[in-house]
Amino acid sequence: KMAAAEAVDTQLMLGVGLIEKDTNGEVLWVWCYPSMTSMLRSLLLRKCCLTDENKLLHPFVFGQYRRTWFYITTIEVPDSSVLKKVTHFSIVLTAKDFNPEK
């Protein structure tokens, strides 16, 4: 029974993406699976709080766009990191359901 419930949960997940901000202040989509429309990608870039210099860092943002829920967590990269050119990154999840606790 548990395996069936987990299988249902994975079907509710639509995609995952990675956005990075580099030391030059450029914000780029570096990876997503499966693909996302350019319209959804540009919306999520705006929502991830890395593109606007005046905004505070929001560690967790969620919302809905055309019946697709999105969840974005943004993290500042510590100076000691192996990612020398990356200052921040955001992980983006898209899903069919609304469940920010998960």
N, C-alpha and C positions, 0 to 999 in steps of 0.2 A: 504494500500500500504506500509506503514512504517513497519508493522509487517512482511510482506513478505520479505522486504529487510533485516531486522534483522535476520530472519530465514536463509537466504542465508549466511550472515556474520558468523553465528555460525557454519555452515557447513564447512567453510574455515579453522576454527581452528582445529588442529589435536590433540594437547595435551598440558599439562602443567606439569612442574616438579619443584622440590625444592632441591637445593644443599646447604649444610651447611659446614662451616669450624669451627672446635672447637678450644678450647684453647690449645690443644696439636698439632695443625697444621694439623689435619686430615681433609680431604675433602670427604664428603659422599653424595651420593644420598639418601635423606630421604623420598622422596615421588614423585610419578608421576602418572598421569591419562590421558588416559588409559596407558597401558604399552608401553615402548619404547624398541627397540632392544638394545642389549648390545653394539653393534657397535656405534649406535647413542648416547647412554648414555656416552660412553668413549670419543667420539668426543666433546660432549657438556661440559664434565668435563674439558677437555683441554682448550676449548674456554672461559670458565667462568672466567679465570684469578685468581682463588683461589688456584690452584695447584702449581703454580710457584712462589716461594718466591721473585724472582728478578723482577717480573712484577709489574707495577703500577696497582692500582685498576681502572678498566674500568667500569664506571657506566652503559654503554649500548653498547652491541655488537650484531651484526646481521650478518647472512650469509646464505648460501644455501648448503645443502648436499643431493645429489640424489633427486633433485626436491622437497625437503622439506626445507622451510625457517625456520630459528630459530632466536629467539630474546631473549637476555639474559640481565637482569638488575641485578647488584650486589650492595649490600648495606653493609656498615659496621655497626655492631650492637653497639649502644652507651653503655657505661659502666653502665649506670643506668637501662639497660633493665632487664626484668624478665628472659631473656635467658642467664643465668650466664655462661654456657659452650660454647656458640656460639659467635664467633667473627665477622663472615660475613655470608651472605647468598645470593644466586642467585636464581632468579625466571626465569624459562625457558619456553618460549612458542614456539610451533611448529605450522606451518600453511602452507597451500597450496599456499598462495599468498604473494607477497612482498608489505608490506605497513608499514614501520617503524614509520610513523607519528602516527598510531593508537596505 
